[in-house]
Amino acid sequence: MRAASLLGLLLAGLGFAYAALVVVLRLRGDIVEPRGFSALLVVVLVTAGAQLVVAGLTGEYVWRILEEVRPRPPFVIARRINAAPGKPSGATSQH
C-alpha cells in the first residue's frame, strides 16, 4: 500500500517536472513535438499519480482497520455479547 502511494507521488512529481520543462522549452522555442502531446502527457502522469496516491491511502486505511479488529481474543467477544467462551452466541446454559 505504501509502495502505491510512493509510486503515485513519484508519477505526479514527474508530471509536474515535465510540465515545468515543457514551459521552459516552449518559452525558448525548442519544442519540436506534435502539438498537444505535452499537455496530454502531463495530464496522464499527474492523474495517474493522484489515483495511485488515493488508492494507497485507501489501502492503508483499510489495512489499519483490519489490524485493529483482527486480534480480538474470544473472551472479550464473549463478554461483549454476554455468552460463555467456546459456546455459540445463541447457546444458553441449562441451570
N, CA, C and O atoms as CSV, one atom per row, in Angstrom:
chain,resi,resn,atom,element,x,y,z
A,1,MET,N,N,0.823,-1.181,0.000
A,1,MET,CA,C,0.000,0.000,0.000
A,1,MET,C,C,0.875,1.256,0.000
A,1,MET,O,O,0.598,2.230,-0.700
A,2,ARG,N,N,1.914,1.204,0.787
A,2,ARG,CA,C,2.793,2.379,0.810
A,2,ARG,C,C,3.552,2.528,-0.502
A,2,ARG,O,O,3.859,3.642,-0.926
A,3,ALA,N,N,3.852,1.397,-1.143
A,3,ALA,CA,C,4.538,1.462,-2.437
A,3,ALA,C,C,3.658,2.140,-3.475
A,3,ALA,O,O,4.155,2.894,-4.312
A,4,ALA,N,N,2.357,1.880,-3.429
A,4,ALA,CA,C,1.436,2.531,-4.369
A,4,ALA,C,C,1.416,4.034,-4.126
A,4,ALA,O,O,1.423,4.821,-5.073
A,5,SER,N,N,1.392,4.428,-2.867
A,5,SER,CA,C,1.404,5.864,-2.557
A,5,SER,C,C,2.707,6.515,-3.018
A,5,SER,O,O,2.695,7.605,-3.591
A,6,LEU,N,N,3.824,5.842,-2.765
A,6,LEU,CA,C,5.107,6.410,-3.174
A,6,LEU,C,C,5.235,6.470,-4.698
A,6,LEU,O,O,5.744,7.449,-5.244
A,7,LEU,N,N,4.772,5.424,-5.378
A,7,LEU,CA,C,4.799,5.438,-6.839
A,7,LEU,C,C,3.900,6.544,-7.387
A,7,LEU,O,O,4.240,7.198,-8.373
A,8,GLY,N,N,2.759,6.747,-6.747
A,8,GLY,CA,C,1.864,7.822,-7.159
A,8,GLY,C,C,2.492,9.193,-6.985
A,8,GLY,O,O,2.380,10.057,-7.854
A,9,LEU,N,N,3.153,9.380,-5.855
A,9,LEU,CA,C,3.847,10.655,-5.636
A,9,LEU,C,C,4.966,10.849,-6.659
A,9,LEU,O,O,5.189,11.958,-7.143
A,10,LEU,N,N,5.665,9.763,-6.981
A,10,LEU,CA,C,6.726,9.848,-7.978
A,10,LEU,C,C,6.164,10.209,-9.352
A,10,LEU,O,O,6.705,11.075,-10.040
A,11,LEU,N,N,5.083,9.548,-9.748
A,11,LEU,CA,C,4.473,9.855,-11.053
A,11,LEU,C,C,3.950,11.284,-11.112
A,11,LEU,O,O,4.151,11.982,-12.106
A,12,ALA,N,N,3.282,11.716,-10.056
A,12,ALA,CA,C,2.775,13.092,-10.040
A,12,ALA,C,C,3.940,14.087,-10.077
A,12,ALA,O,O,3.871,15.107,-10.761
A,13,GLY,N,N,4.991,13.786,-9.346
A,13,GLY,CA,C,6.176,14.648,-9.365
A,13,GLY,C,C,6.807,14.718,-10.745
A,13,GLY,O,O,7.210,15.787,-11.204
A,14,LEU,N,N,6.889,13.547,-11.411
A,14,LEU,CA,C,7.417,13.543,-12.784
A,14,LEU,C,C,6.532,14.353,-13.717
A,14,LEU,O,O,7.025,15.042,-14.610
A,15,GLY,N,N,5.229,14.269,-13.506
A,15,GLY,CA,C,4.305,15.045,-14.331
A,15,GLY,C,C,4.514,16.540,-14.156
A,15,GLY,O,O,4.547,17.286,-15.134
A,16,PHE,N,N,4.653,16.973,-12.917
A,16,PHE,CA,C,4.877,18.402,-12.665
A,16,PHE,C,C,6.247,18.846,-13.174
A,16,PHE,O,O,6.384,19.952,-13.697
A,17,ALA,N,N,7.261,17.993,-13.025
A,17,ALA,CA,C,8.596,18.337,-13.523
A,17,ALA,C,C,8.584,18.435,-15.050
A,17,ALA,O,O,9.196,19.333,-15.628
A,18,TYR,N,N,7.884,17.506,-15.691
A,18,TYR,CA,C,7.791,17.555,-17.148
A,18,TYR,C,C,7.022,18.793,-17.597
A,18,TYR,O,O,7.361,19.402,-18.612
A,19,ALA,N,N,5.995,19.164,-16.851
A,19,ALA,CA,C,5.234,20.371,-17.186
A,19,ALA,C,C,6.140,21.608,-17.105
A,19,ALA,O,O,6.090,22.481,-17.971
A,20,ALA,N,N,6.963,21.669,-16.060
A,20,ALA,CA,C,7.883,22.803,-15.924
A,20,ALA,C,C,8.896,22.811,-17.071
A,20,ALA,O,O,9.214,23.868,-17.617
A,21,LEU,N,N,9.400,21.630,-17.431
A,21,LEU,CA,C,10.348,21.539,-18.540
A,21,LEU,C,C,9.711,21.982,-19.853
A,21,LEU,O,O,10.341,22.684,-20.644
A,22,VAL,N,N,8.476,21.580,-20.084
A,22,VAL,CA,C,7.772,21.961,-21.315
A,22,VAL,C,C,7.572,23.470,-21.371
A,22,VAL,O,O,7.737,24.078,-22.429
A,23,VAL,N,N,7.218,24.076,-20.246
A,23,VAL,CA,C,7.027,25.536,-20.226
A,23,VAL,C,C,8.333,26.241,-20.559
A,23,VAL,O,O,8.351,27.186,-21.348
A,24,VAL,N,N,9.426,25.782,-19.956
A,24,VAL,CA,C,10.728,26.410,-20.227
A,24,VAL,C,C,11.114,26.228,-21.695
A,24,VAL,O,O,11.547,27.179,-22.346
A,25,LEU,N,N,10.958,25.010,-22.217
A,25,LEU,CA,C,11.320,24.766,-23.616
A,25,LEU,C,C,10.400,25.509,-24.585
A,25,LEU,O,O,10.845,25.962,-25.639
A,26,ARG,N,N,9.139,25.633,-24.237
A,26,ARG,CA,C,8.189,26.359,-25.097
A,26,ARG,C,C,8.564,27.841,-25.144
A,26,ARG,O,O,8.499,28.462,-26.205
A,27,LEU,N,N,8.952,28.408,-24.006
A,27,LEU,CA,C,9.353,29.820,-23.978
A,27,LEU,C,C,10.629,30.055,-24.775
A,27,LEU,O,O,10.802,31.121,-25.365
A,28,ARG,N,N,11.517,29.079,-24.798
A,28,ARG,CA,C,12.751,29.206,-25.570
A,28,ARG,C,C,12.544,28.874,-27.040
A,28,ARG,O,O,13.385,29.206,-27.876
A,29,GLY,N,N,11.411,28.211,-27.369
A,29,GLY,CA,C,11.134,27.848,-28.763
A,29,GLY,C,C,11.822,26.567,-29.204
A,29,GLY,O,O,12.007,26.358,-30.403
A,30,ASP,N,N,12.202,25.711,-28.280
A,30,ASP,CA,C,12.940,24.489,-28.605
A,30,ASP,C,C,12.069,23.242,-28.737
A,30,ASP,O,O,12.603,22.153,-28.943
A,31,ILE,N,N,10.763,23.364,-28.626
A,31,ILE,CA,C,9.900,22.176,-28.676
A,31,ILE,C,C,9.562,21.860,-30.125
A,31,ILE,O,O,9.122,22.727,-30.880
A,32,VAL,N,N,9.779,20.585,-30.504
A,32,VAL,CA,C,9.504,20.156,-31.872
A,32,VAL,C,C,8.499,19.001,-31.904
A,32,VAL,O,O,8.243,18.449,-32.974
A,33,GLU,N,N,7.943,18.636,-30.790
A,33,GLU,CA,C,6.991,17.517,-30.748
A,33,GLU,C,C,5.614,17.966,-31.218
A,33,GLU,O,O,5.338,19.163,-31.296
A,34,PRO,N,N,4.751,17.001,-31.532
A,34,PRO,CA,C,3.402,17.353,-32.020
A,34,PRO,C,C,2.634,18.201,-31.013
A,34,PRO,O,O,2.803,18.061,-29.801
A,35,ARG,N,N,1.810,19.060,-31.524
A,35,ARG,CA,C,1.045,19.970,-30.673
A,35,ARG,C,C,0.053,19.190,-29.808
A,35,ARG,O,O,-0.689,18.352,-30.321
A,36,GLY,N,N,0.037,19.457,-28.512
A,36,GLY,CA,C,-0.884,18.817,-27.589
A,36,GLY,C,C,-0.318,17.585,-26.896
A,36,GLY,O,O,-0.884,17.119,-25.907
A,37,PHE,N,N,0.800,17.048,-27.405
A,37,PHE,CA,C,1.380,15.862,-26.795
A,37,PHE,C,C,1.861,16.146,-25.381
A,37,PHE,O,O,1.672,15.322,-24.486
A,38,SER,N,N,2.469,17.280,-25.172
A,38,SER,CA,C,2.994,17.633,-23.847
A,38,SER,C,C,1.876,17.753,-22.825
A,38,SER,O,O,1.978,17.230,-21.715
A,39,ALA,N,N,0.820,18.435,-23.201
A,39,ALA,CA,C,-0.306,18.602,-22.277
A,39,ALA,C,C,-0.936,17.263,-21.944
A,39,ALA,O,O,-1.297,17.010,-20.795
A,40,LEU,N,N,-1.070,16.406,-22.944
A,40,LEU,CA,C,-1.652,15.087,-22.719
A,40,LEU,C,C,-0.781,14.260,-21.785
A,40,LEU,O,O,-1.296,13.600,-20.882
A,41,LEU,N,N,0.514,14.287,-21.987
A,41,LEU,CA,C,1.425,13.532,-21.135
A,41,LEU,C,C,1.406,14.047,-19.698
A,41,LEU,O,O,1.420,13.254,-18.756
A,42,VAL,N,N,1.376,15.339,-19.528
A,42,VAL,CA,C,1.318,15.917,-18.181
A,42,VAL,C,C,0.024,15.511,-17.483
A,42,VAL,O,O,0.046,15.118,-16.317
A,43,VAL,N,N,-1.089,15.603,-18.179
A,43,VAL,CA,C,-2.379,15.247,-17.583
A,43,VAL,C,C,-2.404,13.770,-17.198
A,43,VAL,O,O,-2.871,13.423,-16.113
A,44,VAL,N,N,-1.909,12.905,-18.070
A,44,VAL,CA,C,-1.908,11.470,-17.777
A,44,VAL,C,C,-1.019,11.172,-16.571
A,44,VAL,O,O,-1.427,10.425,-15.681
A,45,LEU,N,N,0.171,11.734,-16.525
A,45,LEU,CA,C,1.090,11.470,-15.408
A,45,LEU,C,C,0.528,11.975,-14.082
A,45,LEU,O,O,0.567,11.258,-13.083
A,46,VAL,N,N,0.018,13.177,-14.064
A,46,VAL,CA,C,-0.493,13.745,-12.817
A,46,VAL,C,C,-1.758,13.007,-12.365
A,46,VAL,O,O,-1.923,12.735,-11.176
A,47,THR,N,N,-2.637,12.687,-13.295
A,47,THR,CA,C,-3.866,11.974,-12.937
A,47,THR,C,C,-3.564,10.567,-12.427
A,47,THR,O,O,-4.116,10.142,-11.412
A,48,ALA,N,N,-2.697,9.850,-13.124
A,48,ALA,CA,C,-2.325,8.506,-12.678
A,48,ALA,C,C,-1.646,8.561,-11.317
A,48,ALA,O,O,-1.889,7.710,-10.462
A,49,GLY,N,N,-0.803,9.555,-11.118
A,49,GLY,CA,C,-0.151,9.703,-9.819
A,49,GLY,C,C,-1.144,9.977,-8.706
A,49,GLY,O,O,-1.044,9.398,-7.625
A,50,ALA,N,N,-2.096,10.852,-8.962
A,50,ALA,CA,C,-3.111,11.162,-7.950
A,50,ALA,C,C,-3.961,9.936,-7.635
A,50,ALA,O,O,-4.299,9.697,-6.476
A,51,GLN,N,N,-4.305,9.164,-8.652
A,51,GLN,CA,C,-5.099,7.954,-8.418
A,51,GLN,C,C,-4.328,6.932,-7.591
A,51,GLN,O,O,-4.896,6.292,-6.706
A,52,LEU,N,N,-3.053,6.780,-7.872
A,52,LEU,CA,C,-2.247,5.843,-7.087
A,52,LEU,C,C,-2.094,6.308,-5.644
A,52,LEU,O,O,-2.111,5.486,-4.728
A,53,VAL,N,N,-1.948,7.589,-5.432
A,53,VAL,CA,C,-1.850,8.101,-4.063
A,53,VAL,C,C,-3.146,7.821,-3.304
A,53,VAL,O,O,-3.110,7.358,-2.164
A,54,VAL,N,N,-4.267,8.095,-3.921
A,54,VAL,CA,C,-5.561,7.853,-3.275
A,54,VAL,C,C,-5.762,6.360,-3.022
A,54,VAL,O,O,-6.254,5.980,-1.960
A,55,ALA,N,N,-5.390,5.512,-3.974
A,55,ALA,CA,C,-5.514,4.064,-3.777
A,55,ALA,C,C,-4.613,3.595,-2.638
A,55,ALA,O,O,-5.012,2.745,-1.841
A,56,GLY,N,N,-3.427,4.131,-2.558
A,56,GLY,CA,C,-2.522,3.771,-1.468
A,56,GLY,C,C,-3.042,4.215,-0.116
A,56,GLY,O,O,-2.956,3.468,0.859
A,57,LEU,N,N,-3.579,5.421,-0.048
A,57,LEU,CA,C,-4.136,5.914,1.217
A,57,LEU,C,C,-5.358,5.108,1.640
A,57,LEU,O,O,-5.525,4.805,2.822
A,58,THR,N,N,-6.210,4.761,0.684
A,58,THR,CA,C,-7.380,3.942,0.993
A,58,THR,C,C,-6.961,2.562,1.467
A,58,THR,O,O,-7.513,2.041,2.437
A,59,GLY,N,N,-6.000,1.973,0.797
A,59,GLY,CA,C,-5.496,0.666,1.212
A,59,GLY,C,C,-4.878,0.698,2.594
A,59,GLY,O,O,-5.072,-0.226,3.384
A,60,GLU,N,N,-4.143,1.741,2.891
A,60,GLU,CA,C,-3.534,1.888,4.224
A,60,GLU,C,C,-4.615,2.029,5.289
A,60,GLU,O,O,-4.484,1.477,6.381
A,61,TYR,N,N,-5.658,2.749,4.987
A,61,TYR,CA,C,-6.771,2.928,5.921
A,61,TYR,C,C,-7.467,1.598,6.192
A,61,TYR,O,O,-7.739,1.260,7.344
A,62,VAL,N,N,-7.756,0.843,5.133
A,62,VAL,CA,C,-8.419,-0.454,5.289
A,62,VAL,C,C,-7.498,-1.424,6.026
A,62,VAL,O,O,-7.968,-2.205,6.854
A,63,TRP,N,N,-6.198,-1.390,5.740
A,63,TRP,CA,C,-5.238,-2.252,6.424
A,63,TRP,C,C,-5.225,-1.963,7.931
A,63,TRP,O,O,-5.207,-2.894,8.736
A,64,ARG,N,N,-5.234,-0.709,8.309
A,64,ARG,CA,C,-5.238,-0.366,9.741
A,64,ARG,C,C,-6.526,-0.799,10.425
A,64,ARG,O,O,-6.498,-1.224,11.580
A,65,ILE,N,N,-7.647,-0.698,9.735
A,65,ILE,CA,C,-8.910,-1.185,10.295
A,65,ILE,C,C,-8.830,-2.689,10.495
A,65,ILE,O,O,-9.242,-3.195,11.538
A,66,LEU,N,N,-8.307,-3.412,9.512
A,66,LEU,CA,C,-8.167,-4.865,9.618
A,66,LEU,C,C,-7.277,-5.243,10.794
A,66,LEU,O,O,-7.610,-6.155,11.551
A,67,GLU,N,N,-6.163,-4.563,10.956
A,67,GLU,CA,C,-5.261,-4.846,12.066
A,67,GLU,C,C,-5.908,-4.522,13.406
A,67,GLU,O,O,-5.598,-5.167,14.407
A,68,GLU,N,N,-6.780,-3.557,13.444
A,68,GLU,CA,C,-7.439,-3.168,14.694
A,68,GLU,C,C,-8.467,-4.212,15.128
A,68,GLU,O,O,-8.591,-4.482,16.322
A,69,VAL,N,N,-9.190,-4.791,14.208
A,69,VAL,CA,C,-10.267,-5.710,14.575
A,69,VAL,C,C,-9.834,-7.173,14.564
A,69,VAL,O,O,-10.559,-8.012,15.100
A,70,ARG,N,N,-8.717,-7.509,13.996
A,70,ARG,CA,C,-8.306,-8.902,13.870
A,70,ARG,C,C,-7.939,-9.565,15.193
A,70,ARG,O,O,-8.456,-10.652,15.451
A,71,PRO,N,N,-7.102,-9.012,16.041
A,71,PRO,CA,C,-6.584,-9.799,17.182
A,71,PRO,C,C,-7.474,-9.821,18.426
A,71,PRO,O,O,-6.948,-9.893,19.537
A,72,ARG,N,N,-8.771,-9.763,18.288
A,72,ARG,CA,C,-9.645,-9.771,19.458
A,72,ARG,C,C,-9.721,-11.175,20.047
A,72,ARG,O,O,-10.089,-12.113,19.340
A,73,PRO,N,N,-9.382,-11.343,21.323
A,73,PRO,CA,C,-9.475,-12.660,21.951
A,73,PRO,C,C,-10.936,-13.066,22.158
A,73,PRO,O,O,-11.794,-12.202,22.339
A,74,PRO,N,N,-11.228,-14.370,22.133
A,74,PRO,CA,C,-12.621,-14.829,22.241
A,74,PRO,C,C,-13.311,-14.412,23.536
A,74,PRO,O,O,-14.519,-14.175,23.524
A,75,PHE,N,N,-12.574,-14.311,24.676
A,75,PHE,CA,C,-13.247,-13.965,25.922
A,75,PHE,C,C,-13.743,-12.527,25.913
A,75,PHE,O,O,-14.741,-12.225,26.567
A,76,VAL,N,N,-13.075,-11.630,25.190
A,76,VAL,CA,C,-13.561,-10.251,25.099
A,76,VAL,C,C,-14.842,-10.226,24.275
A,76,VAL,O,O,-15.795,-9.527,24.620
A,77,ILE,N,N,-14.861,-10.978,23.204
A,77,ILE,CA,C,-16.065,-11.039,22.370
A,77,ILE,C,C,-17.200,-11.687,23.147
A,77,ILE,O,O,-18.335,-11.214,23.091
A,78,ALA,N,N,-16.904,-12.784,23.886
A,78,ALA,CA,C,-17.932,-13.476,24.655
A,78,ALA,C,C,-18.513,-12.559,25.728
A,78,ALA,O,O,-19.727,-12.550,25.936
A,79,ARG,N,N,-17.675,-11.795,26.407
A,79,ARG,CA,C,-18.158,-10.878,27.431
A,79,ARG,C,C,-19.031,-9.791,26.812
A,79,ARG,O,O,-20.021,-9.367,27.408
A,80,ARG,N,N,-18.664,-9.347,25.625
A,80,ARG,CA,C,-19.397,-8.281,24.966
A,80,ARG,C,C,-20.804,-8.741,24.557
A,80,ARG,O,O,-21.752,-7.961,24.640
A,81,ILE,N,N,-20.946,-9.989,24.120
A,81,ILE,CA,C,-22.262,-10.474,23.709
A,81,ILE,C,C,-22.943,-11.281,24.809
A,81,ILE,O,O,-24.023,-11.834,24.599
A,82,ASN,N,N,-22.315,-11.348,25.979
A,82,ASN,CA,C,-22.894,-11.980,27.160
A,82,ASN,C,C,-23.089,-13.484,26.973
A,82,ASN,O,O,-24.143,-14.028,27.303
A,83,ALA,N,N,-22.077,-14.139,26.446
A,83,ALA,CA,C,-22.116,-15.585,26.263
A,83,ALA,C,C,-20.836,-16.185,26.841
A,83,ALA,O,O,-19.861,-15.469,27.067
A,84,ALA,N,N,-20.837,-17.469,27.075
A,84,ALA,CA,C,-19.653,-18.148,27.590
A,84,ALA,C,C,-18.678,-18.396,26.449
A,84,ALA,O,O,-19.096,-18.638,25.317
A,85,PRO,N,N,-17.356,-18.337,26.745
A,85,PRO,CA,C,-16.370,-18.602,25.699
A,85,PRO,C,C,-16.483,-20.046,25.218
A,85,PRO,O,O,-16.712,-20.956,26.014
A,86,GLY,N,N,-16.322,-20.246,23.933
A,86,GLY,CA,C,-16.358,-21.570,23.371
A,86,GLY,C,C,-17.750,-22.029,22.988
A,86,GLY,O,O,-17.881,-23.037,22.293
A,87,LYS,N,N,-18.784,-21.342,23.405
A,87,LYS,CA,C,-20.153,-21.718,23.048
A,87,LYS,C,C,-20.657,-20.765,21.953
A,87,LYS,O,O,-20.241,-19.608,21.892
A,88,PRO,N,N,-21.534,-21.251,21.111
A,88,PRO,CA,C,-22.131,-20.357,20.100
A,88,PRO,C,C,-22.927,-19.241,20.781
A,88,PRO,O,O,-23.388,-19.402,21.911
A,89,SER,N,N,-23.079,-18.149,20.113
A,89,SER,CA,C,-23.735,-16.985,20.722
A,89,SER,C,C,-25.197,-17.256,21.055
A,89,SER,O,O,-25.744,-16.596,21.938
A,90,GLY,N,N,-25.850,-18.200,20.382
A,90,GLY,CA,C,-27.247,-18.493,20.641
A,90,GLY,C,C,-27.455,-19.495,21.767
A,90,GLY,O,O,-28.585,-19.698,22.210
A,91,ALA,N,N,-26.370,-20.129,22.243
A,91,ALA,CA,C,-26.484,-21.163,23.264
A,91,ALA,C,C,-26.724,-20.529,24.619
A,91,ALA,O,O,-26.136,-19.497,24.943
A,92,THR,N,N,-27.576,-21.137,25.398
A,92,THR,CA,C,-27.834,-20.678,26.768
A,92,THR,C,C,-27.520,-21.806,27.718
A,92,THR,O,O,-27.603,-22.975,27.342
A,93,SER,N,N,-27.165,-21.482,28.925
A,93,SER,CA,C,-26.843,-22.515,29.914
A,93,SER,C,C,-28.115,-23.089,30.504
A,93,SER,O,O,-29.105,-22.375,30.668
A,94,GLN,N,N,-28.095,-24.365,30.820
A,94,GLN,CA,C,-29.266,-25.079,31.349
A,94,GLN,C,C,-29.091,-25.238,32.863
A,94,GLN,O,O,-28.792,-26.349,33.301
A,95,HIS,N,N,-29.254,-24.218,33.675
A,95,HIS,CA,C,-29.101,-24.314,35.138
A,95,HIS,C,C,-30.414,-24.461,35.787
A,95,HIS,O,O,-30.489,-24.556,37.012
